[in-house]
Amino acid sequence: MMEWLLQIDYWVFEKINHAGTFNWGDAFFPWITDLNKSIWFSLPVFALLLFVFYRKFAKRGLLYFLMLIISIAFNDFVGAQVKHYYTRPRPFENQEIMAIQRSPAGKNSFYSNHTSNMVTFATFTSHFFPALTIPLYLTAAFVAYSRIYNGVHYPSDVAVGALAGLFWGLVFIWLTLKLRQKYFPYKDAL
């Protein structure tokens, strides 16, 4: 059974990494996969988020923004610990599938922290800004796809990363609402 699942994982990976190549993708997907590493992108995005959270929710918005940052940091920490425990090699290290590597990557593949962080971000932020749900999850989906396209994760790494991101996003929404109830006990929904 496990061998069969592994073969499906390899097959889907090859379809996306090999057969799914196109010229603009070779420029776009390495760029989108590492947007978070650019201070010129991250700083304005988080400054804008801080402003929007504060503008919509006043002091509660500061709590929401802080909890967003903590949720992503915590999610990233957990993912790094899992990677130390499950030492699955990256696809480009697997001679059996001959992956095309389009962006740099760390040592272990399981699970995708990029995907997990983006899904945590999308889950948490869309709870407070429902109108952004589709763009946020589309961005997370692009990042998830880019990890396979770039040859640095298997589809199962990305799927587990998405589930972990969803889980931690929901946990931190729950924690945030509990804190809001305790420190900002307003009658409104958020």
PyMOL commands that set and color helices and strands:
alter all, ss='L'
color gray80, all
select helices_A, chain A and resi 2-19+23-33+35-37+39-57+59-85+91-93+113-128+130-149+155-183
alter helices_A, ss='H'
color red, helices_A
deselect
rebuild
show_as cartoon
